[in-house]
Amino acid sequence: MSAKDSVAISQLLGLLEARYAIRVLWALRDGHSQTFRLLQDSVGGITPNTLNTRIKELREAGLMTHGSDGYAVTVAGADLLKRLGDLQAFATKWSAGQAKKLK
């Protein structure tokens, strides 16, 4: 991995590791726009101030946009979510393995 690639990954992970950032994007994964209130409900447990901060950061990063119907992911955001889609299969498999450990 080149130094440039390493910097790019570090920047993206820095953005996504902020509290609720991935959840905000994940809530928009179906491609439908959501109002602020609906997005807040979809994420669950996020305060309005934190949601405003995450929206601002994700919009500045070009992963999210705001239109007349509400908030939605951009083409880049949809691409990222597509790539993160494999997490669902991994999470299900991983969770089942964790449950077996507890038995």
PyMOL commands that set and color helices and strands:
alter all, ss='L'
color gray80, all
select helices_A, chain A and resi 3-16+21-27+36-43+48-60+75-84+86-102
alter helices_A, ss='H'
color red, helices_A
select strands_A, chain A and resi 64-67+70-73
alter strands_A, ss='S'
color yellow, strands_A
deselect
rebuild
show_as cartoon
